[in-house]
Amino acid sequence: MKKGELIAEFAKRTELSAAAANGAVNTLIAIITERLKKGDTVGITGFGTFSVAKRAARKGRNPATGEAIKIAASKTPKFSAGATLKSAVNPTKKK
């Protein structure tokens, strides 16, 4: 499902206009992005948690030349699925 399809489904289920649904989805994405940029964690009960993971600096290799390179430390967004979402995706799994 792409973003446009998500917006269309959101509009259908909430009986909002496509423009209003687009605004709601974009606002949700913007809020999550802003909080992650600040280093915060965003938890949605039953769905999951968005957080920022830190990657340490490390050595790597250029796959084209085999030359050793330094990879700088960085931050990356992370998502951990909640129990309700996990159960919905894998209903046969027992706790």
Secondary structure by P-SEA (a helix, b strand, c coil): ccaaaaaaaaaaaacccaaaaaaaaaaaaaaaaaaaaabbbbbcccbbbbbbbbbcbbbbbcccccbbbbbccbbbbbbbbcaaaaaaacccccc
